[in-house]
Amino acid sequence: MNYHNIITLEPGKRGGKPCIRGLRVTVYDVLDYLAAGMTTEQILQDFDYLTRDDILACLAYAVDRERHQLVINA
């Protein structure tokens, strides 16, 4: 999934957090809903302006960030 056209970063929107297509819904919001047990279908029903690709883009973004995270052992 190429999330680069879906996930946007705007300094003045939601504190510069990564959002979906310039909307005020953050990647964190979607990941939090999924972690709380909501299904993709439930998210899409509650937020009719989101698409399945938006949710997949959030997951791909999170995987990419995790892959590039620097771990320092203390």
Summary of the structure (lengths in Angstrom):
residues: 74
radius of gyration: 13.0
end to end distance: 34.5
largest distance: 45.2
contacts: 172
relative contact order: 0.19
helix: 51%
strand: 7%
